[in-house]
Amino acid sequence: MRIETIFEMTSPCRDNFRIKGYRFGEGEKTLAIVGAMRGDEVQQQYICSQLVNRLTMIEQRGGIAEGKSILIIPSCNPFSMNVNRRFWAMDNTDINRMFPGYNQGETTQRIAAAIFAALNGFKYGIQLASYYVSGDFIPHVRMLKTGYEDVDTARLFGMKYVTTYQPRPFDTTLLNYNWQLWSTKAFSVYAGQTNRIDLSNSGETIDAIFRMMKRTGIINAGSPGVAYESICIDEASLQHIKARHAGIFYRLVDAGSRVTPGDSLAHIIDPYNGQILDDIKATEEGTVFFAHHRPVVFQNALLFMIHVV
C-alpha cells in the first residue's frame, strides 16, 4: 500500500486540508473507489476504511492480480465531517455537483478538479454515494443513463438491486456522470445508510465490492457473502409515496419489508394533540425500496419508494 496526497491547501486556523489516496497493486489503472464526498457520509467513509484494511492484507498475501492497480479515496471532505456539516462548510456548496471541476475556480471546483485528475483513466469506478433525501435504502448499485452505463458489470456486485435513472440537467456535474463520459465504467453504490454506521448493510456492501473485484479479475482472493441475482429496474418505475400532512413521522415498516395493499406503512401524528393525521397505507404489493427516517416531515415530502411486483 502506498499513501499519496490527492489535494492539499493551507488553512488559517488548523492543519492543512488534505485528501489522501491509498494505492494498491501495480500496473494499469483498474479500479478507483471514492468514499465520503459529503460531511455526513459516515457509513461511506467507514466502508472505505474497511476496504483499505482488507486490501492491505490481500496485497501482503499476493492477492492482487498482476498488472492491476486500485486507488481508494476514503474521504473527499474531511473538513465538513470535522464540523458536522453535509456540504462545504464555508459556502454550503456540494463537491459532488462540481465535476469535472475547474482548477482556477472556487474552492470546491478546485477540489473536484484535483479529485477528477486522480480518478481519470481508471477502467472501473465506484462511488459510495448518498441520497439527497434522508432515509434508509435497500443496498444497491445505481447508474445514470448516459448511453455508457454497463448493467452487465453492475450485476457482478451480486447486490439485490441494480437501478438506472435518466439524468436531469443538474446531474451532469456529478462524478458518476463525468466518469462515464471519460470512458470509466462508473457505479454508485448505496450502502443503506448515510450518517450512521449500519454493520449489516456495510458488511453486505463490502462483500459486494470484493465480489465485483474477484469476478472482474482484479483480485485473486475469495469473494465472501451471499450473492443475489440482481433485479434490474428503472427508478422511474418505483412508486413514490409522499406525505399529505406535516407532522411527527412514526414509521411502521423498514426498507426491504414486503407490503400488500392496505398495510399501514406509517402514521403522521399531530405534534400538538397527538391525533393521527394520516395513516399511510400501501396501495399495491411490493418491496419497500426506500423509507424516510427523520422524525418530522413536511407536506409533500417523499416518505417511501416501493418496488411494485
C-alpha positions in Angstrom: 0.0 0.0 0.0 1.2 3.5 -0.8 -0.4 6.6 0.6 -0.5 9.7 -1.6 -1.8 13.3 -1.3 -4.5 13.9 -3.9 -5.1 17.6 -2.9 -3.8 19.9 -0.2 -4.4 23.5 0.7 -3.5 25.6 3.7 -5.9 26.5 6.5 -5.8 29.7 8.6 -6.9 28.1 11.8 -5.9 24.4 11.8 -3.8 21.8 10.0 -3.7 21.8 6.2 -6.8 20.4 4.4 -5.7 17.1 2.7 -7.3 14.5 0.6 -5.4 11.2 0.8 -5.5 8.3 -1.5 -4.4 4.7 -0.8 -3.0 2.8 -3.8 -2.6 -1.0 -4.1 -1.0 -3.1 -6.8 1.0 -2.1 -9.8 0.2 -1.5 -13.5 -2.9 -0.3 -15.3 -5.5 2.0 -13.7 -8.0 -0.7 -13.0 -10.4 0.4 -10.1 -10.9 3.6 -8.2 -13.2 3.8 -5.2 -14.4 7.1 -3.7 -15.9 7.3 -0.2 -17.3 10.3 1.7 -17.9 13.3 -0.7 -20.1 15.0 2.0 -19.5 15.6 5.6 -22.3 13.4 6.9 -21.3 10.3 4.9 -20.0 8.3 7.8 -21.2 4.9 6.5 -19.4 5.6 3.2 -16.1 6.5 4.9 -16.3 3.5 7.3 -16.8 1.2 4.3 -13.7 2.6 2.5 -11.7 2.3 5.7 -12.6 -1.4 5.8 -11.7 -1.8 2.2 -8.3 -0.3 2.8 -7.7 -2.6 5.8 -8.7 -5.7 3.9 -6.8 -4.8 0.7 -3.6 -4.2 2.8 -3.8 -7.8 3.9 -4.7 -9.1 0.5 -1.8 -7.3 -1.1 0.6 -8.7 1.5 -0.6 -12.2 0.6 -0.1 -11.5 -3.2 -3.9 -11.5 -3.8 -4.0 -8.5 -6.2 -3.8 -9.7 -9.8 -0.5 -8.9 -11.7 -0.7 -5.7 -13.7 -3.8 -4.3 -11.8 -3.9 -1.3 -9.5 -6.5 0.0 -7.2 -6.9 3.6 -5.7 -9.2 4.3 -2.7 -10.0 7.8 -1.5 -11.9 7.3 1.8 -12.9 11.0 2.2 -13.0 14.0 -0.1 -14.4 16.4 2.5 -12.8 15.7 5.9 -13.2 19.4 6.9 -17.0 19.3 6.7 -17.1 16.0 8.6 -15.0 17.6 11.3 -17.5 20.4 11.8 -20.6 18.2 11.2 -21.8 19.8 8.0 -23.1 17.9 5.0 -21.7 20.4 2.4 -18.6 22.5 2.2 -18.7 24.5 5.4 -17.6 27.8 4.1 -20.3 28.3 1.4 -22.5 25.2 1.6 -21.6 24.0 -1.9 -21.6 20.3 -2.8 -18.4 18.9 -4.1 -20.3 16.2 -5.9 -22.0 18.9 -8.0 -18.7 20.4 -9.2 -17.3 17.8 -11.6 -15.2 17.6 -13.7 -14.0 20.6 -11.7 -12.0 23.8 -12.5 -8.6 24.2 -11.1 -8.8 28.0 -11.2 -12.3 28.3 -9.8 -13.9 28.3 -6.3 -12.6 26.0 -3.6 -15.0 23.1 -4.2 -14.4 23.4 -8.0 -10.6 23.1 -7.4 -11.1 20.2 -5.0 -13.3 18.4 -7.7 -10.7 19.1 -10.4 -7.9 17.5 -8.3 -10.0 14.5 -7.4 -11.1 14.0 -11.0 -7.5 14.3 -12.3 -6.5 11.5 -9.9 -9.6 9.3 -10.9 -9.5 9.9 -14.7 -8.3 6.9 -16.8 -9.4 4.1 -14.5 -11.3 1.2 -16.1 -13.8 0.9 -13.3 -15.0 3.5 -10.8 -17.1 3.0 -7.6 -18.6 5.9 -5.6 -20.0 5.2 -2.2 -22.9 7.7 -2.6 -25.8 9.0 -0.5 -29.3 10.2 -1.5 -30.5 13.8 -1.3 -33.4 12.7 0.9 -32.7 11.4 4.4 -33.7 7.8 4.8 -32.9 4.0 4.6 -32.3 2.1 1.4 -32.0 -1.5 0.3 -28.3 -1.6 -0.6 -28.0 -1.4 -4.4 -25.9 -0.3 -7.4 -27.1 2.8 -9.2 -26.2 4.2 -12.7 -27.0 7.2 -14.7 -28.4 6.6 -18.2 -25.7 8.2 -20.3 -25.5 5.7 -23.1 -22.3 4.3 -21.5 -23.9 2.6 -18.5 -22.8 -1.1 -18.0 -25.6 -3.1 -16.5 -23.8 -6.5 -17.0 -20.9 -5.4 -14.9 -23.2 -3.9 -12.3 -24.7 -7.4 -11.9 -21.3 -8.7 -10.9 -21.6 -7.0 -7.5 -24.3 -9.5 -6.7 -26.5 -7.0 -4.8 -30.3 -7.3 -4.7 -31.0 -4.4 -7.0 -29.3 -2.6 -9.9 -31.1 0.7 -10.8 -30.8 3.1 -13.6 -32.3 6.6 -14.0 -32.5 9.4 -16.6 -30.2 12.2 -15.6 -31.6 15.7 -15.1 -29.7 18.8 -16.3 -28.0 19.4 -12.9 -26.9 15.7 -12.8 -24.3 16.5 -15.5 -22.0 17.8 -12.8 -21.9 14.5 -10.8 -18.8 12.4 -10.5 -20.7 9.3 -11.9 -21.9 11.2 -15.0 -18.5 12.6 -15.8 -16.7 9.4 -15.1 -18.9 7.7 -17.7 -18.2 10.4 -20.3 -14.5 10.0 -19.8 -14.8 6.2 -20.5 -14.8 4.8 -17.0 -17.4 2.2 -16.1 -18.9 4.0 -13.2 -21.2 2.7 -10.5 -22.7 4.5 -7.5 -23.1 2.0 -4.6 -25.7 2.9 -1.9 -25.0 1.3 1.4 -28.4 1.7 3.0 -27.4 4.4 5.5 -25.5 7.7 5.5 -24.9 9.4 8.8 -24.6 6.3 11.0 -22.8 3.0 10.7 -25.0 0.0 10.0 -22.8 -3.1 10.3 -25.2 -5.3 8.4 -25.6 -3.1 5.4 -21.9 -2.1 5.4 -20.9 -5.7 5.5 -23.1 -6.5 2.6 -21.7 -3.6 0.6 -18.1 -4.5 1.4 -18.7 -8.1 0.3 -20.3 -6.9 -2.9 -17.3 -4.7 -3.8 -14.9 -7.6 -3.2 -17.1 -9.9 -5.2 -17.0 -7.5 -8.1 -13.2 -7.3 -7.9 -13.0 -11.0 -7.9 -15.3 -11.5 -10.8 -13.5 -8.9 -12.9 -10.1 -10.4 -12.2 -8.7 -7.6 -10.1 -8.0 -9.7 -7.1 -7.4 -13.4 -6.6 -8.8 -13.7 -3.1 -12.2 -15.2 -2.5 -15.4 -13.2 -2.6 -17.4 -13.7 0.6 -21.1 -13.3 1.4 -24.3 -14.2 -0.3 -24.6 -13.1 -3.9 -28.0 -12.3 -5.5 -29.3 -12.4 -9.0 -29.7 -8.7 -9.2 -33.1 -7.3 -10.1 -32.6 -4.5 -12.7 -35.1 -1.7 -12.6 -35.6 1.8 -13.9 -36.1 4.2 -11.0 -39.0 5.8 -12.9 -40.9 2.5 -12.2 -40.7 2.9 -8.4 -43.9 4.0 -6.7 -43.4 7.3 -4.7 -45.5 7.8 -1.6 -45.5 11.4 -0.3 -46.8 13.0 2.9 -50.2 14.6 2.7 -49.7 16.4 6.0 -46.8 17.8 8.0 -46.2 16.3 11.5 -44.4 13.8 13.5 -43.5 10.7 11.4 -43.9 7.3 13.0 -42.7 4.6 10.7 -44.1 1.1 10.8 -42.1 -0.7 8.1 -38.4 -0.7 7.1 -36.5 -0.8 3.9 -36.7 -4.3 2.5 -40.1 -5.0 4.0 -42.8 -6.8 1.9 -46.1 -5.0 1.8 -49.6 -5.7 0.4 -52.5 -3.4 -0.3 -54.0 -2.0 2.9 -50.9 -2.4 5.0 -50.1 0.6 7.2 -46.6 2.0 6.4 -46.5 4.9 8.8 -48.5 7.4 10.8 -48.2 11.1 10.6 -49.2 12.5 14.1 -50.3 16.0 15.0 -47.4 17.4 17.1 -49.8 19.3 19.4 -52.7 16.9 20.2 -51.3 13.5 19.3 -54.1 12.6 16.9 -53.2 10.6 13.7 -53.5 13.0 10.8 -52.7 10.3 8.2 -52.5 6.5 8.2 -50.3 5.9 5.2 -51.2 2.7 3.5 -49.7 0.6 0.7 -51.9 0.5 -2.4 -50.0 -2.3 -4.2 -48.0 -5.3 -3.4 -44.2 -4.8 -3.4 -41.0 -4.2 -1.5 -40.1 -1.1 0.4 -37.0 0.2 -1.5 -36.6 3.4 0.4 -38.1 4.6 3.7 -37.8 8.1 5.2 -36.4 8.1 8.7 -36.5 11.6 10.2 -39.0 12.1 13.0 -40.6 15.2 11.5 -41.9 15.5 7.9 -43.3 18.3 5.8 -46.2 18.1 3.5 -45.3 16.5 0.1 -42.1 15.1 1.5 -41.0 11.8 0.0 -41.7 9.0 2.5 -41.4 5.7 0.7 -40.4 4.3 -2.7 -41.9 0.9 -3.4 -40.8 -1.6 -6.0 -44.1 -2.9 -7.1 -44.3 -6.6 -8.2 
